[in-house]
Amino acid sequence: MLFEEKIKLLKAMRLLSQIPERQLVGLAEFLRPKELEPGAVVFQEGSTGMSLYFVSSGRIRISKSGAGGSTTDLALLGPGDFFGEMALIEEAERTASAVAYGSCLVFELFRGDLARWVKTNPAQAVQFFAELVHLQSFRLRRTSNELTLHSDLSNLLFEQAVPAAALLPKVLDLVLPRLHGVWSGAAYICPEGKPVQRVAVKGEAEFQAVPPKGSGGWLDASTFHLALGSVTKAAAHLVFYSRTPVAADEKDDVSRALTAVARLTSSAMELHRLSKP
């Protein structure tokens, strides 16, 4: 990779966006590129951390082990994101694992190299750590919000054995205020042998009388579709619409949160179906 290309990539990273290019040149000398194959482990939970990583291309999955050998995905990071930053503060155990989700290119910055850069660029170092704290704070708020949402949603879904037509509007009422920005939502059910029914519309957006086709995902920069039920046949649909287009670097977070909503809601609907006489 040409040095000019490396500087261009660094300038695109949110953590470094406020640092002048002439100071980035000095920092770039310390960044070590690492090309990763799909499934390559960057670091394991419990290992000792000594470096921070910047994502240049591809995706990095951050996950944490749970009870009974289960694994919980915490984030899917893309270009411009960073991870492993606590290693810059102290040499401590990693609290999660980082694995390449497809082919990736990351830059590694060791704590000792950062200390050398700080000594020669004290003003820019203040900017660097201020932005680092800001982004860490945002991540903590977002994670706390998602955990609260999942807890409240679980209580709603598994304490109220009601049919989907009554349950889905309550799901929308719970989820929409927890999404960043102004969102609207619509819920549809697909009764066996009957036409699809739209059972709820929440917010200011207008929704079609029938849900989008397909198994779900981003329809455009503002609209996310969830198909609920089995892999082969949807029993219901949820459609979410943001008043403003969702930035590319935020789409993975929204997708992860709403996909978790779909899993919980689909499970609750199936339990209700099985409980009927």
N, C-alpha and C positions, 0 to 999 in steps of 0.2 A: 504494500500500500504506500503511495506517495505521501510525503509529509503533509503537503497541502490538503490532501484528501482527509488525513487524520484530523487536522485542525478544523476542517469543515464539519466533520462529525461531532467534534467536541463542542463547537459553537451551537449545535442543534440540541444539545443536552440541557434540560431544564435547570439542573443544578449549577451549570457553568454559564448560563446565558447572560449573566450580568458582568462577567469578567472580561476585560479588554483582550483583544486577540494577542497583543504583545506579551501579556502575562500567561495566556493559554499556551503559547509556544514553549515557555519554560516548564509548565506542568505536563505538556505532551511528552516531554523527554522522559518522564517517569512512568507514563502509562504503557503497560505491556499488553499487546493484543493477544487474545486467545481465541482460536477458531474451535468451535465445539460441534461435534456430530450429534444427531438426534439422540436423546437419552443420556448424553454425557453428564456426569455429576460434577457440578462446580464445587460444592461442598456439602457435607452431610451434617445433619442436626447432631449436636454434641461435639463436633470437631472444634479445634481451637482456631479462632479467626484472627487474621493479621492483615487483611486487605479489604478494600471496597471495590465493587465492580460496577462499571457503566455498560449498559446494553447499547451496542451500536446497530446491530441488525438481528432479526429473529425474535424469538420469545423465550423467556425463562420462567419456569413454573416454581413457585415458592410453596412449600408444603410442610406440614407438621404432623408428626406421628401422634396417634391417640390410643385409647384403650383397645385391647384385643387385637393389636396389630393393624388397626385402621389408619388411614391417612386422610388428612383434611387439607384441601387446597386453600391457601391464604391469598394468593395473587398470581396473576399471569402478566409478567412485565414485558414491555416492548421497547423499541428504540427510544432513547432519551431518558429511560428510567435508570435507577441505580439500586443496588442492594448490598447487604453486608456492611452497612455503614457503622454499626456499633463497634466494629473492629478498629475503627480509627480512634475511638475513645479509650478503649482498654482491650487487653488481650484476654478475651473471654470466650466461653463456648458458644457456638452458633445455636440459636434458638429454633432454627428451621433448616430445611434442606433446600438446595437450589439445583434444578436439573434443566438441561436444554430441552425445549419443546420444539423440535425441529432443528435445523442447522442454525447456528448462532455465531455472532462475533461479539465478544465483550472485551473491555479494557480493564485491566487489574491495576489498582493503585495501592501499594503497600504503605503501612503507617509510617515507617521510617522515611520513605521517599516524600510523603506529604509533609513531614516535619521539615525536611530540607527545603521544600518549596516555600513553606510558610516563612522561613527565616529571611528569604530574599524577596518575598511579596507580602508583607504584613497587612497592607490595606486590602488587597484582594482576598487574603485569607479570612479577614473579618466577614467579607461578603459571602465567601464560600460557606463558612460555618453558620452564618445567619440564614442563608437559604436552606442549608441542610436541616436546621432546627425547624424552619417553617414547613418543609416537606414532611418531616417526621411527624410533626403535630397534625398535619392534614391526614396522614396515613392512620394515626391513632384514632382520630375522630371518625374516620370512615370505617375502620375495623370495629370500633365500639358500636357504631350505628348499625352495622350489618349483624353483629352478634345479638343486639337488642331486638332487631327485626326478626331474626330467626327464632329467638326464644318466644317472643310474643306470637309469632305466626304458629309455632308448634302448639302453644297453649290454645289458640283459637281453633286450629284444625282438629286436634285430637281430644278436645273436651266437649265439642259440639258435634254430635252425630246427626248432621242435617244434610239434605240433598244438595247437589251442586248448585242448583238454581238459587238457593238461599245462602250457600256458603261463599260463592265467588264474589258477590258484591262486598261482603265483609273483608275478603282478602284484598280487594282493591282499596277499600277504606284504610286498611292497615299499611299497605305497601306504598301507595302514592306519596304520602307525606314524608316518607323516609328516603325518597330518591332526591338527589341533588338537582335543584332547579324546579321549574313548574311543569308537572306531568299530568296527563289525563289517562284514563284507562277504560276499556270495555271488556265485558265478559260474555261469552257465548257457550251454550251447551248443545250437545249433539245427541238427543234422545234416540234410542234404538228404533229404527223404522219410521222416524218422524223428521220433519224439517229442522234445520238448525234454528235455535232461538237466541236472540240477543237478550240477556237477562239484566244487564246493568251497563250504564255509561256514567263515568265519574269525571268531572272536570269540564274544561271549556272546549275541547276538541270535538269535531264531528267524526263519527265512525260509520263505516258501511254496515248494512243490515246483516251481512254475512262475513265471517272471518276470512283472513287471507288464506290462500292455499299453501301447502307445504308443511314441513315438520317444525318450522320455527326458526328464529334468528333475526338479525337485523334486516329490515326491509328497505330502509334508507337511513340517513344520518339522524333521523328523529324518531323512528318507529321500530319497536321491538315486539316480536310475536312469539308467544308461547303456546305450543300444542300440548295439552294435558291428557294423560292416559297412557295406553300401551304404545309400544314402538310402532305397531302396525296400524293402529286406529286411534284417533283422538276422540276422547269423550267430552272435551271442552277446550275452549281457547281463551287466552287472555292477550290483549293487545295494549301496549303502552306507548304513549306519544309524548315527546318532549316539546315544549313551546319553542326552544332554541335547539339547533342541531348539536348533537353530542360530539365533542372533540374526539379525534381518532385515538388519542392516548387515554381516554376515559371509557371507551367502548368496552374494553375487556372487563373493567370493574363492574359496569352496569350489567353486562352479560352474565358474569359470574353470580352476582347477587340475584338476578331474576331467574337464572337457571336453578338456583337453590330453592327459590320460591316454587318453581314448577315441580321439582322433585317432591317437596313436602306436600303440596296441594294434590298432586297425583296420587300419592300414598294415602292421604286422607280420603280421597274420593273412592279409591279401591277398597279401603276398609269399610266405608259406609255401604258400598255395593255388596260386599261379602256378608255384612251383618244383617242384611234384609232377609226376612223369612222367605 
